[in-house]
Structures are given as structure tokens and as C-alpha cells.
Amino acid sequence: MTEPVLCYNFQFEVDGAYAEAFAEALYDYCDALSHFERPGDPTAPWRIEGFAGAYFDKGAVETAVSIMASAVGIESPVVTFGTYEPKDWVGENLRSFKPISVGRFFVHGSHWEEDLPVAKLGLQVDAGLAFGSGEHQTTKGCLAAIDWVAKRGPRYNALDMGCGSGILGMACAKTWRSTVMMADIDAASVRVAQENAKINQIADLVTAIHSNGFQDKRVREAGYYDIICANILARPLRAMAHELTSTLSEGGVVILSGLLSHQEQFVLSAYREVGLSLIKRFKVENWTTLLVG
């Protein structure tokens, strides 16, 4: 009798306010990762699960969890490790991904078969393929900010820094038919963003490249940008303040997200030091998106 093929996983639970931060810290340790709330109980902790086809470096995973817990000021959650028989995780994610409506945008998966709501711009993104399917509070905040900016005139050249699956860059391209540079430190995310641009029929407007922040000169040379979206984390946002604003056009605006509400001033102070001012903030639960310019 043939032994079943086994894969490996880890899981732990954490307050939903910190779920994305923990997920971001653990992507490099597994082949796939999910974070989700318990259906019907918005007050319950979120579950973080990582999956891989080979043994985890358990010590490295536990250390990463401990470091992130210390960074956000909570007790380190207990991580459990196990095995499982392979499943169609992407298919399961697709079935569980409900459409999201924010401002003029309607984010949906390929399994959505109904007509788009009236006066909505559709963004097709499949959950489980790369970081960012639109369901997190930070993405909602960024889409709300793009919608707000769109009501105040055209934009011609956009940057989606830390693009993930490309939602924000695609939102810019579809809103203004603007050219968009997308950049991400994760090569898999870049491939998915490129594919999503094709699916959404805006590939002619989008360039997606693998870059650690502004290190690739193509990111700098494609400026000046009149709108920059950066949905990352607080410390990287603060660290890139000077490089980011050096590529911003006169009259340009920046959308900063990935911030817990208590991190707002930590990030905003860095952008004030390089000459930008707060225009508007968008709060979604415990997360804040800042619009500066």
C-alpha cells in the first residue's frame, strides 16, 4: 500500500489587528500562507497558517513570530506544527473569497459570475495566488483613498510600491487610464501582478518589476509620479520617505498604508520632515491609511 504524500504546516492565532503584520513576517518561511477570521465571530482571534512541501525550520518560524510579537507589543502566540494531505487550496480560497465593494471599486474573484454593480470598476483578483486579495483593512483604506483622489482630477503616472497582487496599481490604471509602475520585493507577487494586469485588460498600461523598494533604477527612472501607493509596513514606509518623495511630481500625492493606528505619527513625522503634509486619513477598524502631499 502506497504511503500518502504529506505536506507540512504551522498555525497560530493572533488578534485580527495584527494578523497582516504577522503574515507579512512569515511569507519567506513557507510556500503558501493564509490569514483569516473565524466566520460569524469578528471578535475572535484570526488564524495564521503556513504551508510547505518540506520540513519547516521550526526555530526560524518561532523566532520570526516572537520578534513580530515584541514589535507590536503582545505576548508571543504559541505556534503548532503538523502535516496534512495536499488539497486544492487555491480552489478552496476562491470559493471563500466574497466580493468587496469600496467606493467606485468592486474587487472579485474569477468565480464571480454575476454582472458588476452599476457604476463600479471591476478588479478581478483571485485569493490565494499572492499577497493581497482586497479583503484586508489596509487595502480597503487604500482603495477609499484612490477613490477620494479620483474625485478631484486626473492622474497620469502612478507607482504601486509593494504591489502584491497589483490591486492598487490596477485601480489607478482603470480609474485614470494612467501608466503604472508596480514593484515588489517578492518575485512571485510580480508575476501574479503581471498576470492580473492581463486578466483585467490593462497590461498595456502596467510595468511590474522585482525590486527591493527603489533599488531598481527603473522605479526611479519611470518617475515623476503624481500618485504613489505604498501599502507596506510602518518601518519600511518610514525608511523610504526620502527616496519616495524624490520621485514624486509637483502636486503629487502619496497613499501610505499598512499602519496600525498607533503607528500613524511614527510614519507621518518622517514624511513631514521631507516636506509633505497630511491631506486626509482613512480609518478601517484598527488600521489607518494616510494621504499626504
PAGU-159642 format. One record per residue (C-alpha): residue in three letters; x negated, y negated, z negated. Coordinates in Angstrom, 3 decimals. Layout:
! PAGU-159642
<r aa="Ala" xx="X" yy="Y" zz="Z"/>
...
***
This chain:
! PAGU-159642
<r aa="Met" xx="0.000" yy="0.000" zz="0.000"/>
<r aa="Thr" xx="-1.401" yy="-3.380" zz="1.046"/>
<r aa="Glu" xx="-2.014" yy="-5.833" zz="-1.757"/>
<r aa="Pro" xx="-0.117" yy="-9.119" zz="-1.262"/>
<r aa="Val" xx="-2.149" yy="-12.168" zz="-0.265"/>
<r aa="Leu" xx="-2.345" yy="-14.551" zz="-3.199"/>
<r aa="Cys" xx="-2.946" yy="-18.273" zz="-3.311"/>
<r aa="Tyr" xx="-3.731" yy="-20.418" zz="-6.330"/>
<r aa="Asn" xx="-2.014" yy="-23.283" zz="-8.069"/>
<r aa="Phe" xx="-2.163" yy="-25.556" zz="-11.073"/>
<r aa="Gln" xx="0.599" yy="-27.600" zz="-12.652"/>
<r aa="Phe" xx="1.300" yy="-30.009" zz="-15.482"/>
<r aa="Glu" xx="3.893" yy="-32.587" zz="-16.455"/>
<r aa="Val" xx="3.479" yy="-36.299" zz="-16.997"/>
<r aa="Asp" xx="5.648" yy="-39.391" zz="-17.390"/>
<r aa="Gly" xx="7.007" yy="-40.379" zz="-13.980"/>
<r aa="Ala" xx="5.459" yy="-43.843" zz="-14.309"/>
<r aa="Tyr" xx="2.029" yy="-42.254" zz="-13.940"/>
<r aa="Ala" xx="2.820" yy="-39.401" zz="-11.531"/>
<r aa="Glu" xx="1.421" yy="-41.025" zz="-8.399"/>
<r aa="Ala" xx="-1.768" yy="-42.106" zz="-10.165"/>
<r aa="Phe" xx="-2.430" yy="-38.523" zz="-11.287"/>
<r aa="Ala" xx="-1.588" yy="-37.168" zz="-7.843"/>
<r aa="Glu" xx="-3.997" yy="-39.620" zz="-6.216"/>
<r aa="Ala" xx="-6.781" yy="-38.487" zz="-8.551"/>
<r aa="Leu" xx="-6.306" yy="-34.799" zz="-7.701"/>
<r aa="Tyr" xx="-5.947" yy="-34.673" zz="-3.915"/>
<r aa="Asp" xx="-9.591" yy="-33.769" zz="-3.368"/>
<r aa="Tyr" xx="-9.321" yy="-30.668" zz="-5.550"/>
<r aa="Cys" xx="-6.657" yy="-28.762" zz="-3.601"/>
<r aa="Asp" xx="-5.292" yy="-28.040" zz="-0.142"/>
<r aa="Ala" xx="-1.856" yy="-29.473" zz="-0.896"/>
<r aa="Leu" xx="-0.290" yy="-31.349" zz="-3.761"/>
<r aa="Ser" xx="3.221" yy="-32.371" zz="-4.760"/>
<r aa="His" xx="4.689" yy="-34.539" zz="-7.486"/>
<r aa="Phe" xx="8.403" yy="-34.706" zz="-8.164"/>
<r aa="Glu" xx="11.013" yy="-35.433" zz="-10.796"/>
<r aa="Arg" xx="13.450" yy="-32.887" zz="-12.164"/>
<r aa="Pro" xx="16.778" yy="-33.062" zz="-10.302"/>
<r aa="Gly" xx="19.522" yy="-34.655" zz="-12.357"/>
<r aa="Asp" xx="17.290" yy="-35.847" zz="-15.190"/>
<r aa="Pro" xx="15.467" yy="-39.123" zz="-14.379"/>
<r aa="Thr" xx="14.159" yy="-39.377" zz="-17.954"/>
<r aa="Ala" xx="12.315" yy="-36.042" zz="-17.853"/>
<r aa="Pro" xx="8.574" yy="-35.833" zz="-17.114"/>
<r aa="Trp" xx="7.515" yy="-35.378" zz="-13.499"/>
<r aa="Arg" xx="5.750" yy="-32.180" zz="-12.436"/>
<r aa="Ile" xx="2.416" yy="-32.317" zz="-10.619"/>
<r aa="Glu" xx="1.496" yy="-29.171" zz="-8.674"/>
<r aa="Gly" xx="-1.654" yy="-28.414" zz="-6.686"/>
<r aa="Phe" xx="-2.074" yy="-25.521" zz="-4.256"/>
<r aa="Ala" xx="-5.105" yy="-23.892" zz="-2.644"/>
<r aa="Gly" xx="-6.151" yy="-20.746" zz="-0.785"/>
<r aa="Ala" xx="-9.207" yy="-20.235" zz="-3.023"/>
<r aa="Tyr" xx="-10.074" yy="-20.421" zz="-6.708"/>
<r aa="Phe" xx="-9.923" yy="-23.874" zz="-8.265"/>
<r aa="Asp" xx="-12.831" yy="-25.398" zz="-10.072"/>
<r aa="Lys" xx="-10.757" yy="-25.430" zz="-13.257"/>
<r aa="Gly" xx="-13.237" yy="-27.545" zz="-15.169"/>
<r aa="Ala" xx="-13.266" yy="-30.223" zz="-12.464"/>
<r aa="Val" xx="-9.456" yy="-30.348" zz="-12.300"/>
<r aa="Glu" xx="-9.106" yy="-30.614" zz="-16.078"/>
<r aa="Thr" xx="-11.782" yy="-33.321" zz="-16.199"/>
<r aa="Ala" xx="-10.023" yy="-35.345" zz="-13.487"/>
<r aa="Val" xx="-6.738" yy="-35.096" zz="-15.385"/>
<r aa="Ser" xx="-8.420" yy="-36.138" zz="-18.630"/>
<r aa="Ile" xx="-10.109" yy="-39.146" zz="-17.014"/>
<r aa="Met" xx="-6.854" yy="-40.362" zz="-15.482"/>
<r aa="Ala" xx="-5.001" yy="-39.893" zz="-18.781"/>
<r aa="Ser" xx="-7.622" yy="-42.022" zz="-20.502"/>
<r aa="Ala" xx="-7.359" yy="-44.655" zz="-17.748"/>
<r aa="Val" xx="-3.596" yy="-45.082" zz="-18.200"/>
<r aa="Gly" xx="-3.741" yy="-44.745" zz="-21.983"/>
<r aa="Ile" xx="-1.863" yy="-41.500" zz="-22.613"/>
<r aa="Glu" xx="-2.697" yy="-38.123" zz="-24.122"/>
<r aa="Ser" xx="-4.143" yy="-35.713" zz="-21.588"/>
<r aa="Pro" xx="-1.479" yy="-33.257" zz="-20.378"/>
<r aa="Val" xx="-2.104" yy="-29.504" zz="-20.561"/>
<r aa="Val" xx="-2.914" yy="-28.011" zz="-17.143"/>
<r aa="Thr" xx="-1.889" yy="-24.422" zz="-16.414"/>
<r aa="Phe" xx="-3.380" yy="-22.336" zz="-13.602"/>
<r aa="Gly" xx="-1.798" yy="-19.437" zz="-11.759"/>
<r aa="Thr" xx="-1.289" yy="-17.581" zz="-8.486"/>
<r aa="Tyr" xx="1.595" yy="-17.362" zz="-6.035"/>
<r aa="Glu" xx="2.552" yy="-15.661" zz="-2.796"/>
<r aa="Pro" xx="2.385" yy="-18.015" zz="0.203"/>
<r aa="Lys" xx="5.581" yy="-19.841" zz="1.142"/>
<r aa="Asp" xx="6.644" yy="-22.302" zz="3.781"/>
<r aa="Trp" xx="6.004" yy="-25.305" zz="1.519"/>
<r aa="Val" xx="6.412" yy="-27.829" zz="4.323"/>
<r aa="Gly" xx="9.791" yy="-26.358" zz="5.236"/>
<r aa="Glu" xx="10.914" yy="-26.469" zz="1.625"/>
<r aa="Asn" xx="9.771" yy="-30.074" zz="1.290"/>
<r aa="Leu" xx="11.615" yy="-31.035" zz="4.455"/>
<r aa="Arg" xx="14.845" yy="-29.600" zz="3.134"/>
<r aa="Ser" xx="14.486" yy="-31.505" zz="-0.141"/>
<r aa="Phe" xx="13.482" yy="-34.861" zz="1.371"/>
<r aa="Lys" xx="16.502" yy="-37.162" zz="1.306"/>
<r aa="Pro" xx="16.559" yy="-40.296" zz="3.491"/>
<r aa="Ile" xx="15.638" yy="-43.585" zz="1.835"/>
<r aa="Ser" xx="17.088" yy="-46.986" zz="2.708"/>
<r aa="Val" xx="15.122" yy="-50.139" zz="1.806"/>
<r aa="Gly" xx="16.014" yy="-53.473" zz="3.392"/>
<r aa="Arg" xx="16.074" yy="-53.026" zz="7.162"/>
<r aa="Phe" xx="14.247" yy="-49.686" zz="6.955"/>
<r aa="Phe" xx="15.639" yy="-46.153" zz="6.916"/>
<r aa="Val" xx="12.989" yy="-43.512" zz="6.177"/>
<r aa="His" xx="13.951" yy="-39.952" zz="7.095"/>
<r aa="Gly" xx="12.512" yy="-36.558" zz="7.962"/>
<r aa="Ser" xx="12.709" yy="-34.699" zz="11.257"/>
<r aa="His" xx="15.568" yy="-32.638" zz="9.815"/>
<r aa="Trp" xx="17.834" yy="-35.724" zz="9.754"/>
<r aa="Glu" xx="20.402" yy="-35.148" zz="12.499"/>
<r aa="Glu" xx="22.889" yy="-37.947" zz="11.876"/>
<r aa="Asp" xx="22.889" yy="-41.369" zz="13.508"/>
<r aa="Leu" xx="20.861" yy="-44.127" zz="11.897"/>
<r aa="Pro" xx="22.883" yy="-46.562" zz="9.792"/>
<r aa="Val" xx="23.886" yy="-49.724" zz="11.621"/>
<r aa="Ala" xx="21.179" yy="-52.412" zz="11.890"/>
<r aa="Lys" xx="18.475" yy="-50.141" zz="10.437"/>
<r aa="Leu" xx="14.991" yy="-49.423" zz="11.774"/>
<r aa="Gly" xx="14.307" yy="-45.709" zz="11.562"/>
<r aa="Leu" xx="10.952" yy="-44.416" zz="10.314"/>
<r aa="Gln" xx="10.552" yy="-40.670" zz="10.749"/>
<r aa="Val" xx="8.069" yy="-39.207" zz="8.276"/>
<r aa="Asp" xx="8.045" yy="-35.608" zz="7.121"/>
<r aa="Ala" xx="7.360" yy="-34.954" zz="3.447"/>
<r aa="Gly" xx="4.533" yy="-32.589" zz="2.582"/>
<r aa="Leu" xx="2.274" yy="-33.489" zz="5.519"/>
<r aa="Ala" xx="0.232" yy="-36.280" zz="3.923"/>
<r aa="Phe" xx="0.326" yy="-38.665" zz="1.030"/>
<r aa="Gly" xx="3.340" yy="-40.945" zz="1.358"/>
<r aa="Ser" xx="6.801" yy="-39.930" zz="2.483"/>
<r aa="Gly" xx="8.520" yy="-43.079" zz="1.273"/>
<r aa="Glu" xx="10.034" yy="-41.693" zz="-1.894"/>
<r aa="His" xx="7.769" yy="-43.370" zz="-4.401"/>
<r aa="Gln" xx="8.498" yy="-46.696" zz="-6.089"/>
<r aa="Thr" xx="5.366" yy="-48.341" zz="-4.676"/>
<r aa="Thr" xx="6.340" yy="-47.534" zz="-1.084"/>
<r aa="Lys" xx="9.822" yy="-48.884" zz="-1.706"/>
<r aa="Gly" xx="8.328" yy="-52.072" zz="-3.112"/>
<r aa="Cys" xx="6.106" yy="-52.498" zz="-0.056"/>
<r aa="Leu" xx="8.982" yy="-51.936" zz="2.370"/>
<r aa="Ala" xx="11.040" yy="-54.512" zz="0.462"/>
<r aa="Ala" xx="8.131" yy="-56.960" zz="0.759"/>
<r aa="Ile" xx="7.759" yy="-56.357" zz="4.509"/>
<r aa="Asp" xx="11.497" yy="-56.900" zz="4.913"/>
<r aa="Trp" xx="11.250" yy="-60.177" zz="2.971"/>
<r aa="Val" xx="8.327" yy="-61.400" zz="5.091"/>
<r aa="Ala" xx="10.162" yy="-60.433" zz="8.285"/>
<r aa="Lys" xx="12.985" yy="-62.822" zz="7.448"/>
<r aa="Arg" xx="10.501" yy="-65.694" zz="7.553"/>
<r aa="Gly" xx="8.992" yy="-65.365" zz="11.000"/>
<r aa="Pro" xx="6.841" yy="-63.243" zz="13.294"/>
<r aa="Arg" xx="3.562" yy="-61.446" zz="12.583"/>
<r aa="Tyr" xx="1.176" yy="-60.391" zz="15.321"/>
<r aa="Asn" xx="-1.686" yy="-58.339" zz="13.844"/>
<r aa="Ala" xx="-1.276" yy="-56.044" zz="10.826"/>
<r aa="Leu" xx="-3.561" yy="-53.909" zz="8.678"/>
<r aa="Asp" xx="-2.345" yy="-50.906" zz="6.674"/>
<r aa="Met" xx="-5.239" yy="-50.214" zz="4.286"/>
<r aa="Gly" xx="-4.978" yy="-46.793" zz="2.649"/>
<r aa="Cys" xx="-2.310" yy="-45.874" zz="5.178"/>
<r aa="Gly" xx="-1.475" yy="-42.340" zz="4.025"/>
<r aa="Ser" xx="1.223" yy="-41.107" zz="6.383"/>
<r aa="Gly" xx="1.438" yy="-44.543" zz="8.001"/>
<r aa="Ile" xx="4.834" yy="-45.715" zz="6.756"/>
<r aa="Leu" xx="3.870" yy="-49.324" zz="6.092"/>
<r aa="Gly" xx="1.927" yy="-49.799" zz="9.302"/>
<r aa="Met" xx="4.778" yy="-48.288" zz="11.292"/>
<r aa="Ala" xx="7.230" yy="-50.586" zz="9.514"/>
<r aa="Cys" xx="5.144" yy="-53.570" zz="10.668"/>
<r aa="Ala" xx="4.857" yy="-52.264" zz="14.230"/>
<r aa="Lys" xx="8.582" yy="-51.623" zz="14.530"/>
<r aa="Thr" xx="9.574" yy="-54.911" zz="12.907"/>
<r aa="Trp" xx="7.393" yy="-57.266" zz="14.964"/>
<r aa="Arg" xx="6.038" yy="-55.046" zz="17.789"/>
<r aa="Ser" xx="2.703" yy="-56.155" zz="16.380"/>
<r aa="Thr" xx="-0.642" yy="-54.418" zz="16.791"/>
<r aa="Val" xx="-1.542" yy="-52.421" zz="13.685"/>
<r aa="Met" xx="-4.846" yy="-51.139" zz="12.343"/>
<r aa="Met" xx="-4.443" yy="-48.217" zz="9.947"/>
<r aa="Ala" xx="-7.310" yy="-46.996" zz="7.770"/>
<r aa="Asp" xx="-7.600" yy="-44.273" zz="5.144"/>
<r aa="Ile" xx="-10.404" yy="-42.552" zz="3.247"/>
<r aa="Asp" xx="-8.662" yy="-39.196" zz="3.863"/>
<r aa="Ala" xx="-9.229" yy="-37.853" zz="7.380"/>
<r aa="Ala" xx="-6.114" yy="-35.654" zz="7.188"/>
<r aa="Ser" xx="-3.972" yy="-38.696" zz="6.451"/>
<r aa="Val" xx="-5.409" yy="-40.456" zz="9.503"/>
<r aa="Arg" xx="-4.449" yy="-37.538" zz="11.733"/>
<r aa="Val" xx="-0.934" yy="-37.490" zz="10.306"/>
<r aa="Ala" xx="-0.572" yy="-41.272" zz="10.679"/>
<r aa="Gln" xx="-1.577" yy="-40.980" zz="14.342"/>
<r aa="Glu" xx="0.946" yy="-38.203" zz="14.899"/>
<r aa="Asn" xx="3.677" yy="-40.161" zz="13.119"/>
<r aa="Ala" xx="2.985" yy="-43.175" zz="15.332"/>
<r aa="Lys" xx="3.555" yy="-40.948" zz="18.379"/>
<r aa="Ile" xx="6.741" yy="-39.483" zz="16.920"/>
<r aa="Asn" xx="8.038" yy="-42.990" zz="16.224"/>
<r aa="Gln" xx="7.080" yy="-44.117" zz="19.753"/>
<r aa="Ile" xx="4.670" yy="-46.845" zz="18.666"/>
<r aa="Ala" xx="1.346" yy="-45.140" zz="19.431"/>
<r aa="Asp" xx="0.503" yy="-47.929" zz="21.890"/>
<r aa="Leu" xx="0.557" yy="-50.429" zz="19.019"/>
<r aa="Val" xx="-1.342" yy="-48.405" zz="16.410"/>
<r aa="Thr" xx="-5.014" yy="-47.614" zz="15.849"/>
<r aa="Ala" xx="-5.684" yy="-45.230" zz="12.947"/>
<r aa="Ile" xx="-9.236" yy="-44.612" zz="11.747"/>
<r aa="His" xx="-11.081" yy="-42.827" zz="8.952"/>
<r aa="Ser" xx="-12.710" yy="-45.465" zz="6.752"/>
<r aa="Asn" xx="-13.556" yy="-45.980" zz="3.103"/>
<r aa="Gly" xx="-11.998" yy="-49.390" zz="2.680"/>
<r aa="Phe" xx="-13.648" yy="-51.896" zz="5.021"/>
<r aa="Gln" xx="-16.820" yy="-49.870" zz="5.612"/>
<r aa="Asp" xx="-15.975" yy="-49.023" zz="9.224"/>
<r aa="Lys" xx="-16.735" yy="-52.136" zz="11.245"/>
<r aa="Arg" xx="-13.685" yy="-51.524" zz="13.423"/>
<r aa="Val" xx="-11.473" yy="-52.518" zz="10.489"/>
<r aa="Arg" xx="-13.307" yy="-55.840" zz="10.177"/>
<r aa="Glu" xx="-13.587" yy="-56.478" zz="13.907"/>
<r aa="Ala" xx="-9.844" yy="-55.984" zz="14.507"/>
<r aa="Gly" xx="-9.074" yy="-58.951" zz="12.196"/>
<r aa="Tyr" xx="-7.993" yy="-61.575" zz="11.586"/>
<r aa="Tyr" xx="-4.791" yy="-60.047" zz="10.243"/>
<r aa="Asp" xx="-1.699" yy="-62.095" zz="9.473"/>
<r aa="Ile" xx="-0.261" yy="-59.337" zz="7.268"/>
<r aa="Ile" xx="-2.207" yy="-56.769" zz="5.258"/>
<r aa="Cys" xx="-0.553" yy="-53.935" zz="3.351"/>
<r aa="Ala" xx="-2.617" yy="-52.160" zz="0.685"/>
<r aa="Asn" xx="-0.747" yy="-49.579" zz="-1.376"/>
<r aa="Ile" xx="-3.640" yy="-48.005" zz="-3.238"/>
<r aa="Leu" xx="-4.516" yy="-48.247" zz="-6.942"/>
<r aa="Ala" xx="-5.342" yy="-51.170" zz="-9.202"/>
<r aa="Arg" xx="-9.136" yy="-50.851" zz="-9.431"/>
<r aa="Pro" xx="-9.786" yy="-50.336" zz="-5.695"/>
<r aa="Leu" xx="-7.468" yy="-53.264" zz="-4.923"/>
<r aa="Arg" xx="-9.398" yy="-55.499" zz="-7.280"/>
<r aa="Ala" xx="-12.752" yy="-54.322" zz="-5.932"/>
<r aa="Met" xx="-11.856" yy="-55.070" zz="-2.297"/>
<r aa="Ala" xx="-10.421" yy="-58.560" zz="-2.900"/>
<r aa="His" xx="-13.291" yy="-60.419" zz="-1.197"/>
<r aa="Glu" xx="-13.587" yy="-58.099" zz="1.830"/>
<r aa="Leu" xx="-9.833" yy="-58.025" zz="2.291"/>
<r aa="Thr" xx="-9.329" yy="-61.771" zz="2.243"/>
<r aa="Ser" xx="-12.286" yy="-62.292" zz="4.603"/>
<r aa="Thr" xx="-10.235" yy="-60.527" zz="7.311"/>
<r aa="Leu" xx="-7.032" yy="-62.481" zz="6.590"/>
<r aa="Ser" xx="-5.940" yy="-65.148" zz="9.058"/>
<r aa="Glu" xx="-4.925" yy="-68.637" zz="8.026"/>
<r aa="Gly" xx="-1.325" yy="-68.394" zz="6.866"/>
<r aa="Gly" xx="-1.622" yy="-64.635" zz="6.468"/>
<r aa="Val" xx="-0.050" yy="-62.669" zz="3.628"/>
<r aa="Val" xx="-1.153" yy="-59.621" zz="1.652"/>
<r aa="Ile" xx="1.059" yy="-56.942" zz="0.107"/>
<r aa="Leu" xx="-0.666" yy="-55.322" zz="-2.895"/>
<r aa="Ser" xx="0.823" yy="-52.210" zz="-4.462"/>
<r aa="Gly" xx="0.074" yy="-49.065" zz="-6.405"/>
<r aa="Leu" xx="0.220" yy="-51.087" zz="-9.615"/>
<r aa="Leu" xx="1.834" yy="-50.236" zz="-12.887"/>
<r aa="Ser" xx="3.475" yy="-53.384" zz="-14.201"/>
<r aa="His" xx="0.860" yy="-53.880" zz="-16.924"/>
<r aa="Gln" xx="-1.893" yy="-53.905" zz="-14.239"/>
<r aa="Glu" xx="-0.408" yy="-56.855" zz="-12.358"/>
<r aa="Gln" xx="-2.572" yy="-59.602" zz="-13.880"/>
<r aa="Phe" xx="-5.686" yy="-57.416" zz="-13.646"/>
<r aa="Val" xx="-5.305" yy="-57.315" zz="-9.853"/>
<r aa="Leu" xx="-3.763" yy="-60.746" zz="-9.311"/>
<r aa="Ser" xx="-6.638" yy="-62.530" zz="-11.053"/>
<r aa="Ala" xx="-9.120" yy="-61.123" zz="-8.514"/>
<r aa="Tyr" xx="-7.101" yy="-62.492" zz="-5.593"/>
<r aa="Arg" xx="-6.653" yy="-65.858" zz="-7.237"/>
<r aa="Glu" xx="-10.451" yy="-66.036" zz="-7.529"/>
<r aa="Val" xx="-10.732" yy="-65.733" zz="-3.732"/>
<r aa="Gly" xx="-8.124" yy="-68.429" zz="-3.099"/>
<r aa="Leu" xx="-4.807" yy="-66.600" zz="-2.799"/>
<r aa="Ser" xx="-1.648" yy="-67.323" zz="-4.781"/>
<r aa="Leu" xx="1.328" yy="-65.243" zz="-5.805"/>
<r aa="Ile" xx="4.272" yy="-65.717" zz="-3.441"/>
<r aa="Lys" xx="6.677" yy="-63.098" zz="-4.789"/>
<r aa="Arg" xx="6.703" yy="-59.895" zz="-6.824"/>
<r aa="Phe" xx="8.867" yy="-56.843" zz="-6.199"/>
<r aa="Lys" xx="9.526" yy="-54.566" zz="-9.179"/>
<r aa="Val" xx="10.766" yy="-50.999" zz="-8.848"/>
<r aa="Glu" xx="11.038" yy="-49.329" zz="-12.236"/>
<r aa="Asn" xx="7.573" yy="-49.442" zz="-13.872"/>
<r aa="Trp" xx="5.747" yy="-50.377" zz="-10.665"/>
<r aa="Thr" xx="5.033" yy="-53.796" zz="-9.182"/>
<r aa="Thr" xx="4.292" yy="-54.877" zz="-5.625"/>
<r aa="Leu" xx="2.687" yy="-58.308" zz="-5.219"/>
<r aa="Leu" xx="2.970" yy="-60.568" zz="-2.171"/>
<r aa="Val" xx="0.099" yy="-63.074" zz="-2.084"/>
<r aa="Gly" xx="-1.123" yy="-65.586" zz="0.462"/>
***
